[in-house]
Amino acid sequence: MISDVRINGDRLWHSLMDMAQIGALSNGGCGRLTLTDDDQIARDLFTQWCEEAGCTVTFDRLGNMFARRPGRNPDLLPIALGSHLDTQPHGGKFDGVYGVLAGLEVVRSLNDHGIETDAAIEVVNWTNEEGARFAPAMLCSGVYSGLFDLEFALTRVDKDGLCLKEELDRIGYAGKEPCGAHDLGAFLEAHIEQGPVLERHDEIIGVVAGGQGQRWYDVVVLGCDAHSGSTPMSGRRDALIAAARIIAAVQTIALDHGPEGVGTVGELHVCPNSRNTIPGEVRFSIDFRHPDDNALSAMDEAIHAVADAERDAEVQLDMIWHNPPVHFDSRCVEAIETATRALGYPHRRMISGAGHDACQVARKVPTAMVFVPCKDGLSHNEAEWAEPDHLAAGCNVLFQAALTLSTHSALVPERPA
Amino acid sequence: MISDVRINGDRLWHSLMDMAQIGALSNGGCGRLTLTDDDQIARDLFTQWCEEAGCTVTFDRLGNMFARRPGRNPDLLPIALGSHLDTQPHGGKFDGVYGVLAGLEVVRSLNDHGIETDAAIEVVNWTNEEGARFAPAMLCSGVYSGLFDLEFALTRVDKDGLCLKEELDRIGYAGKEPCGAHDLGAFLEAHIEQGPVLERHDEIIGVVAGGQGQRWYDVVVLGCDAHSGSTPMSGRRDALIAAARIIAAVQTIALDHGPEGVGTVGELHVCPNSRNTIPGEVRFSIDFRHPDDNALSAMDEAIHAVADAERDAEVQLDMIWHNPPVHFDSRCVEAIETATRALGYPHRRMISGAGHDACQVARKVPTAMVFVPCKDGLSHNEAEWAEPDHLAAGCNVLFQAALTLSTHSALVPERPA
């Protein structure tokens, strides 16, 4: 018992390709870091498209954008569909962007067929999901959900010492609405899987029931700068040798908690970084993830033991972020699974390996996600790729689920009087 | 049978402290990279001091500077005393600078006592000894000695893409004299040991009979950028994990060839260097040194074996520089040892652990070095320190040796007719 309306896959694909021109890189990917000039251009284009689709676009103090297509009943909270438009430095065309433009395609398809919904439909673009420029990731959806303070977010600083507030003001996307004040009845996020599971099983839809937990660390290893030629190996305090041991341990600890556990050192800086000076200081990040919070705690204990055991250098290990595993709203997951079954797509229930804005929003708003496969499970990579048919299928699931939630008022809480 | 003249240790010390103001760092060291604005200021001050001491200052096409105090006999080749004025990014006050200003102090002391020498005395400042900005180290003394081509040196590029020739022109120290055309009868270099040996043995003079061999490598490790959360450990090609294994191997290989062998990874760059992306590319340097060229070859074979054995990533290992061990001129070493004995300083014969301009110049000109202790053997570090008395002692040895070489014409080849 679903609508026979189908979204326009070609229009969705062309919108994705048009958006990918902004911050395009030489190997087919996108480098559109949050709050850069390119992010501003992308936000302006998104605003233009939404307004052309009859939506009213607003944004809050952190630049989280909400494009509203009104519903019949103003007393119902809106059903939100979205993700993020920012990318990694060497990111792809689909991570985040797909969820935003799939939401827009749902609105465009509703317009094509003159469908009125009870609850309003809103398309959302969350600020700084990637965390590549301003750590941590999912920062502004986190503030929306009350996981971070506004002030904490506004004062995050990038590698060049620029803070989030300055950059938000600079590109003109600092709104007046308090972050979190914009009530939503439900939030649905469509996303590429960013992993190999669906592809391996020839399935095209992942019904996502939750997200794994994450712990992020900043590590500083302090040794002693010295001459690389005349300092005997015995007398050295080489910060990079000590760092290399810890990096190897990150892999070992993740493997010890496999197959779900993962551990990554993605960012590393050596000081003074001169080829004939023994490094006196190395700074790097650690990213641990696991669907089970107890396993994540064990990984935390293990890396602290490794840091404490280091003798050749001083190791400072600070956990800068802990995001426990999240379980999505059963009614929203149900709406997505029902739509997927009705549309006849091969699918599976799964837990998200990556963090997503949905994992933050779920702490405040009934939430679920739809995954589609990506080639070789590759993401955060210029070669990231998803098949147009799969993207269209995910968007059709989003359309049917949004229609269900927005037209069965029972599912949607009323706006507080 | 030595002169009873002694150099002025206070004047030497104050000159060192004055020079250390140029590019001074907050922790007491110097960051005066070659061919920067600070290097220009240091060269100008050195020129002013030499001219005030009655010297004529010239420089060749690579900015190698020669300050000449004439001798009685213009047919004799000059006796050169010097080192370098450039430093590491976080360098000290003495590495290199001491050898140049000790040479200047010898000239000033000769003037104080109205001593005429048969051969001229020249104070030399070699360009880009450190190699911290333009690899390899000892570049311009290397061209002087015919180890490198002029064109190779002029086209070296720094991290910002600036080439040595541009920067040399920019600071106004590109001369007309071909590099290597400036004939020298002998070259003596005074330097801090940059190692712990003299200090450990309570000796204040090292009579340096040669230098150890060096091999420098550039390494590129290629993996695959991927998402740090949703890429299972099994499917990863993490370039930093592979790099960490090679860095650990560099230490192991050096220890296997101990106690003389040393191995260092001083410079490392991660790409894309984002905390939630598995690194797809890591570039780093390797610096291997050993007094025995056969051992150095064995270390080379060992690191190639490690690179070839890597399975998780592609490893490109390129040796960019091989400097075999060098043996100094017996007459010059003798002159330094005789002076040291006559002055009654506790001393030892030794091999230099660090590379020095003298190791390059020795391939073309009769050469030797004199070492003085530095605190904890520490160098390439802001905390680098040498005792004023030790610096004065080394300078007195330099003075006596220079006097011997410049007044016993028999030791000095005549200028070709």
Boltz contact constraints between the chains, C-beta under 6 A:
constraints:
  - contact:
      token1: [A, 88]
      token2: [B, 274]
      max_distance: 6.0
  - contact:
      token1: [A, 88]
      token2: [B, 277]
      max_distance: 6.0
  - contact:
      token1: [A, 89]
      token2: [B, 272]
      max_distance: 6.0
  - contact:
      token1: [A, 89]
      token2: [B, 274]
      max_distance: 6.0
  - contact:
      token1: [A, 90]
      token2: [B, 225]
      max_distance: 6.0
  - contact:
      token1: [A, 90]
      token2: [B, 272]
      max_distance: 6.0
  - contact:
      token1: [A, 132]
      token2: [B, 274]
      max_distance: 6.0
  - contact:
      token1: [A, 194]
      token2: [B, 227]
      max_distance: 6.0
  - contact:
      token1: [A, 194]
      token2: [B, 230]
      max_distance: 6.0
  - contact:
      token1: [A, 195]
      token2: [B, 230]
      max_distance: 6.0
  - contact:
      token1: [A, 225]
      token2: [B, 90]
      max_distance: 6.0
  - contact:
      token1: [A, 225]
      token2: [B, 380]
      max_distance: 6.0
  - contact:
      token1: [A, 225]
      token2: [B, 381]
      max_distance: 6.0
  - contact:
      token1: [A, 226]
      token2: [B, 378]
      max_distance: 6.0
  - contact:
      token1: [A, 226]
      token2: [B, 381]
      max_distance: 6.0
  - contact:
      token1: [A, 227]
      token2: [B, 194]
      max_distance: 6.0
  - contact:
      token1: [A, 227]
      token2: [B, 354]
      max_distance: 6.0
  - contact:
      token1: [A, 227]
      token2: [B, 379]
      max_distance: 6.0
  - contact:
      token1: [A, 227]
      token2: [B, 380]
      max_distance: 6.0
  - contact:
      token1: [A, 228]
      token2: [B, 264]
      max_distance: 6.0
  - contact:
      token1: [A, 228]
      token2: [B, 266]
      max_distance: 6.0
  - contact:
      token1: [A, 228]
      token2: [B, 287]
      max_distance: 6.0
  - contact:
      token1: [A, 229]
      token2: [B, 289]
      max_distance: 6.0
  - contact:
      token1: [A, 229]
      token2: [B, 353]
      max_distance: 6.0
  - contact:
      token1: [A, 229]
      token2: [B, 354]
      max_distance: 6.0
  - contact:
      token1: [A, 229]
      token2: [B, 355]
      max_distance: 6.0
  - contact:
      token1: [A, 230]
      token2: [B, 194]
      max_distance: 6.0
  - contact:
      token1: [A, 230]
      token2: [B, 195]
      max_distance: 6.0
  - contact:
      token1: [A, 230]
      token2: [B, 353]
      max_distance: 6.0
  - contact:
      token1: [A, 230]
      token2: [B, 354]
      max_distance: 6.0
  - contact:
      token1: [A, 233]
      token2: [B, 254]
      max_distance: 6.0
  - contact:
      token1: [A, 233]
      token2: [B, 255]
      max_distance: 6.0
  - contact:
      token1: [A, 233]
      token2: [B, 258]
      max_distance: 6.0
  - contact:
      token1: [A, 233]
      token2: [B, 262]
      max_distance: 6.0
  - contact:
      token1: [A, 240]
      token2: [B, 265]
      max_distance: 6.0
  - contact:
      token1: [A, 241]
      token2: [B, 251]
      max_distance: 6.0
  - contact:
      token1: [A, 244]
      token2: [B, 244]
      max_distance: 6.0
  - contact:
      token1: [A, 244]
      token2: [B, 247]
      max_distance: 6.0
  - contact:
      token1: [A, 244]
      token2: [B, 248]
      max_distance: 6.0
  - contact:
      token1: [A, 247]
      token2: [B, 244]
      max_distance: 6.0
  - contact:
      token1: [A, 248]
      token2: [B, 244]
      max_distance: 6.0
  - contact:
      token1: [A, 251]
      token2: [B, 241]
      max_distance: 6.0
  - contact:
      token1: [A, 254]
      token2: [B, 233]
      max_distance: 6.0
  - contact:
      token1: [A, 255]
      token2: [B, 233]
      max_distance: 6.0
  - contact:
      token1: [A, 258]
      token2: [B, 233]
      max_distance: 6.0
  - contact:
      token1: [A, 262]
      token2: [B, 233]
      max_distance: 6.0
  - contact:
      token1: [A, 264]
      token2: [B, 228]
      max_distance: 6.0
  - contact:
      token1: [A, 264]
      token2: [B, 278]
      max_distance: 6.0
  - contact:
      token1: [A, 265]
      token2: [B, 240]
      max_distance: 6.0
  - contact:
      token1: [A, 266]
      token2: [B, 228]
      max_distance: 6.0
  - contact:
      token1: [A, 266]
      token2: [B, 274]
      max_distance: 6.0
  - contact:
      token1: [A, 266]
      token2: [B, 275]
      max_distance: 6.0
  - contact:
      token1: [A, 266]
      token2: [B, 276]
      max_distance: 6.0
  - contact:
      token1: [A, 266]
      token2: [B, 277]
      max_distance: 6.0
  - contact:
      token1: [A, 267]
      token2: [B, 273]
      max_distance: 6.0
  - contact:
      token1: [A, 267]
      token2: [B, 275]
      max_distance: 6.0
  - contact:
      token1: [A, 268]
      token2: [B, 270]
      max_distance: 6.0
  - contact:
      token1: [A, 270]
      token2: [B, 268]
      max_distance: 6.0
  - contact:
      token1: [A, 272]
      token2: [B, 89]
      max_distance: 6.0
  - contact:
      token1: [A, 272]
      token2: [B, 90]
      max_distance: 6.0
  - contact:
      token1: [A, 273]
      token2: [B, 267]
      max_distance: 6.0
  - contact:
      token1: [A, 274]
      token2: [B, 88]
      max_distance: 6.0
  - contact:
      token1: [A, 274]
      token2: [B, 89]
      max_distance: 6.0
  - contact:
      token1: [A, 274]
      token2: [B, 132]
      max_distance: 6.0
  - contact:
      token1: [A, 274]
      token2: [B, 266]
      max_distance: 6.0
  - contact:
      token1: [A, 275]
      token2: [B, 266]
      max_distance: 6.0
  - contact:
      token1: [A, 275]
      token2: [B, 267]
      max_distance: 6.0
  - contact:
      token1: [A, 275]
      token2: [B, 285]
      max_distance: 6.0
  - contact:
      token1: [A, 275]
      token2: [B, 287]
      max_distance: 6.0
  - contact:
      token1: [A, 276]
      token2: [B, 266]
      max_distance: 6.0
  - contact:
      token1: [A, 276]
      token2: [B, 287]
      max_distance: 6.0
  - contact:
      token1: [A, 277]
      token2: [B, 88]
      max_distance: 6.0
  - contact:
      token1: [A, 277]
      token2: [B, 266]
      max_distance: 6.0
  - contact:
      token1: [A, 277]
      token2: [B, 380]
      max_distance: 6.0
  - contact:
      token1: [A, 278]
      token2: [B, 264]
      max_distance: 6.0
  - contact:
      token1: [A, 285]
      token2: [B, 275]
      max_distance: 6.0
  - contact:
      token1: [A, 287]
      token2: [B, 228]
      max_distance: 6.0
  - contact:
      token1: [A, 287]
      token2: [B, 275]
      max_distance: 6.0
  - contact:
      token1: [A, 287]
      token2: [B, 276]
      max_distance: 6.0
  - contact:
      token1: [A, 289]
      token2: [B, 229]
      max_distance: 6.0
  - contact:
      token1: [A, 353]
      token2: [B, 229]
      max_distance: 6.0
  - contact:
      token1: [A, 353]
      token2: [B, 230]
      max_distance: 6.0
  - contact:
      token1: [A, 354]
      token2: [B, 227]
      max_distance: 6.0
  - contact:
      token1: [A, 354]
      token2: [B, 229]
      max_distance: 6.0
  - contact:
      token1: [A, 354]
      token2: [B, 230]
      max_distance: 6.0
  - contact:
      token1: [A, 355]
      token2: [B, 229]
      max_distance: 6.0
  - contact:
      token1: [A, 378]
      token2: [B, 226]
      max_distance: 6.0
  - contact:
      token1: [A, 379]
      token2: [B, 227]
      max_distance: 6.0
  - contact:
      token1: [A, 380]
      token2: [B, 225]
      max_distance: 6.0
  - contact:
      token1: [A, 380]
      token2: [B, 227]
      max_distance: 6.0
  - contact:
      token1: [A, 380]
      token2: [B, 277]
      max_distance: 6.0
  - contact:
      token1: [A, 381]
      token2: [B, 225]
      max_distance: 6.0
  - contact:
      token1: [A, 381]
      token2: [B, 226]
      max_distance: 6.0
